[in-house]
């Protein structure tokens, strides 16, 4: 009788163990989807569950590094002041150490998206260049570099324009090998040479607080024939803003400095949003335009060529 009880107890324990570890029996592609939902901090912890889980996190194809993912959702977010520059630098160094540690141990062979959301840049380009270099050759399709103290309730003290991160366009693969379709940058400098064609497969481009080269837009529209969405917000050095594209469908120009004059010729454009203190439109040709939003203090449309016969929704706001 005692033997039967012991055997029954052992059997029940085995059943419970199987039930508890049922998730480990799922196929790799299912586990990959589950892992893609976890913060990186929790993702690394799964390696301690079992031998199989030890390397499963290499299946993750979307890498998202932010404050919550690195430090946890309960980390402190103090309002930044000049006296706290030392703390700011310490947080940055710890963040960089964690990202370095993850990427050095990451054994994945495919990365679809790489997203980095962190405090504004402090002048050290080597870490970020190293991170981009480590993932750019793994078939990356989406790249986000959102570097902004304001994103995490910090003020802009101790930060100067020359501390913006210079985006390393030279690290991108050859255009024939590139799979980059979506690019988002904030608080960066983007000044590739005029003959640069590394963005040839871009579908969407979102730039905020970015310094642009004089010839960037002309080169962009000449070489990015698949581009469908463009957002420029708070971008600088746009003394002449010309948008000539046959593929562009969505365009947003928000709070850009000195966009004078503005010329838009986009035969497939359906959505156009403009917001700023001042706007000078000389050309707006968009026969397929459906939604048009203007938000500004003053506008000059004298001698302006305007053609948008398909507009269904037109909203005009005065700041």
SVG drawing of the C-alpha trace seen along z (x, -y; Angstrom):
<svg xmlns="http://www.w3.org/2000/svg" viewBox="-14 -87 48 89">
<polyline fill="none" stroke="black" stroke-width="0.4" points="0.0,0.0 2.8,-2.4 4.5,-1.5 1.4,-2.4 1.0,-5.7 4.6,-6.6 4.3,-5.6 1.1,-7.7 2.7,-10.7 5.7,-10.4 3.3,-10.2 1.4,-13.2 4.6,-15.2 5.7,-14.2 2.3,-15.3 2.6,-18.7 6.1,-19.2 4.9,-18.5 2.0,-20.9 4.3,-23.6 6.8,-23.2 4.2,-22.9 5.2,-26.2 8.7,-24.8 7.2,-22.2 5.9,-24.8 7.6,-25.0 10.5,-27.5 8.5,-29.8 5.7,-30.1 8.2,-30.7 9.9,-33.3 6.6,-35.3 6.2,-35.0 9.8,-36.2 9.3,-39.1 6.8,-40.5 9.1,-40.5 11.3,-43.4 15.0,-42.6 15.6,-42.4 13.1,-39.6 14.2,-38.0 17.7,-37.4 16.3,-36.0 14.6,-33.2 18.0,-31.7 18.0,-30.4 14.9,-28.3 16.4,-25.3 19.0,-24.2 16.6,-24.8 15.6,-28.3 19.3,-29.2 19.7,-30.0 16.1,-30.5 16.3,-34.3 18.6,-34.3 15.4,-33.7 14.2,-37.2 14.3,-39.3 13.2,-42.6 15.6,-44.3 14.2,-47.2 16.5,-49.0 14.9,-51.6 14.9,-52.7 12.1,-50.3 13.6,-47.4 17.0,-47.9 16.2,-49.2 12.7,-48.0 9.4,-49.9 9.9,-51.1 13.3,-52.9 13.5,-56.5 13.1,-59.2 14.3,-62.4 13.8,-65.8 17.2,-66.7 19.0,-69.8 22.5,-71.1 23.7,-69.7 22.6,-66.2 24.9,-65.9 27.0,-63.4 24.0,-61.2 23.0,-61.6 26.4,-60.3 26.3,-57.4 22.9,-56.3 24.2,-56.5 27.2,-54.4 25.1,-51.7 22.7,-51.7 25.6,-51.3 27.1,-48.5 23.8,-46.6 23.3,-47.0 27.0,-45.9 26.5,-42.8 23.3,-41.8 24.7,-42.2 28.0,-40.5 26.1,-37.4 23.3,-37.6 23.6,-34.6 20.8,-35.4 21.3,-35.3 18.4,-37.5 17.3,-41.0 14.3,-42.6 14.1,-45.7 16.5,-47.5 15.1,-50.3 17.1,-52.4 15.2,-54.9 17.5,-56.7 18.7,-60.1 20.3,-62.6 23.8,-61.9 26.8,-63.0 29.5,-62.9 30.7,-59.3 29.9,-57.8 31.9,-54.6 29.2,-52.6 26.3,-53.5 28.4,-52.9 29.4,-49.5 25.7,-48.5 24.6,-49.5 27.6,-47.7 26.7,-44.5 23.1,-44.3 23.2,-46.1 24.4,-43.0 21.6,-40.7 19.0,-41.8 17.6,-44.7 14.5,-46.2 13.6,-48.8 16.0,-51.1 14.9,-53.6 17.4,-55.8 15.3,-58.1 17.8,-60.1 15.9,-62.6 16.1,-63.6 12.6,-65.0 11.3,-61.5 12.1,-60.5 11.1,-63.7 14.6,-65.2 15.3,-68.8 17.9,-69.9 20.5,-71.3 24.1,-70.3 23.3,-69.4 24.6,-71.3 24.0,-71.0 27.4,-69.5 26.5,-66.6 23.9,-65.3 24.7,-61.8 26.2,-61.7 24.3,-58.9 26.9,-56.6 25.5,-56.2 28.8,-54.6 28.0,-51.5 24.9,-50.6 25.4,-47.7 25.8,-48.0 22.5,-49.1 22.0,-45.7 22.3,-44.0 20.3,-46.5 16.9,-45.6 16.3,-48.8 12.7,-49.9 11.9,-52.0 14.2,-54.6 13.4,-56.9 16.0,-59.3 15.8,-61.9 18.5,-64.2 20.9,-63.2 23.0,-64.6 22.2,-63.2 24.6,-64.4 25.4,-61.7 27.2,-62.7 25.0,-63.8 25.8,-60.5 24.8,-58.3 22.3,-55.6 22.2,-53.5 18.5,-54.5 17.3,-53.1 14.8,-50.7 13.3,-53.0 9.5,-53.1 9.1,-55.4 11.5,-58.0 10.8,-59.9 13.2,-62.6 12.8,-64.8 15.3,-67.4 17.8,-66.3 20.4,-68.4 20.2,-67.7 22.8,-68.2 22.1,-70.8 21.6,-68.2 19.9,-65.5 16.3,-65.9 17.3,-66.2 19.4,-63.0 16.6,-61.3 13.9,-61.8 16.3,-60.9 17.4,-57.6 14.5,-56.5 11.9,-55.6 9.9,-53.4 9.5,-56.1 5.8,-56.4 6.0,-58.3 8.1,-61.2 7.9,-63.1 10.2,-66.1 9.7,-67.6 11.9,-70.3 14.6,-69.6 17.2,-72.2 19.0,-73.7 16.0,-73.5 16.4,-76.9 15.1,-75.4 12.5,-72.6 11.7,-70.8 9.6,-67.7 9.6,-66.1 8.4,-62.5 6.2,-60.1 5.9,-57.5 5.3,-59.7 1.8,-59.3 2.1,-60.9 4.1,-64.0 4.4,-65.9 6.4,-69.1 6.2,-70.2 8.1,-73.1 11.0,-73.0 13.3,-76.0 13.3,-78.4 11.4,-76.2 11.3,-79.0 10.3,-78.4 8.3,-75.2 7.7,-73.3 5.8,-70.1 5.2,-68.1 4.0,-64.7 1.5,-63.1 0.5,-60.3 0.4,-62.3 -2.8,-61.7 -2.0,-63.3 -0.1,-66.5 0.3,-68.2 2.2,-71.4 2.6,-73.1 4.9,-76.0 5.3,-79.6 5.7,-80.6 5.0,-79.0 5.8,-80.2 4.3,-77.9 5.4,-78.5 4.3,-75.2 1.8,-72.6 0.9,-70.1 -0.8,-67.0 -3.6,-65.8 -4.4,-62.8 -4.4,-64.8 -7.3,-63.8 -6.4,-65.2 -4.7,-68.6 -3.9,-70.1 -2.3,-73.6 -1.4,-74.9 0.6,-78.2 0.9,-81.8 1.2,-83.3 1.2,-82.1 2.3,-83.6 0.7,-82.1 1.2,-84.9 2.2,-83.8 1.7,-80.2 1.0,-77.3 -1.6,-75.2 -3.3,-72.1 -5.1,-69.6 -8.5,-68.8 -9.2,-65.6 -9.1,-67.1 -11.9,-65.8 -10.8,-67.1 -9.2,-70.5 -8.3,-71.8 -6.9,-75.2 -5.6,-76.3 -4.1,-79.6 -1.6,-79.3"/>
</svg>
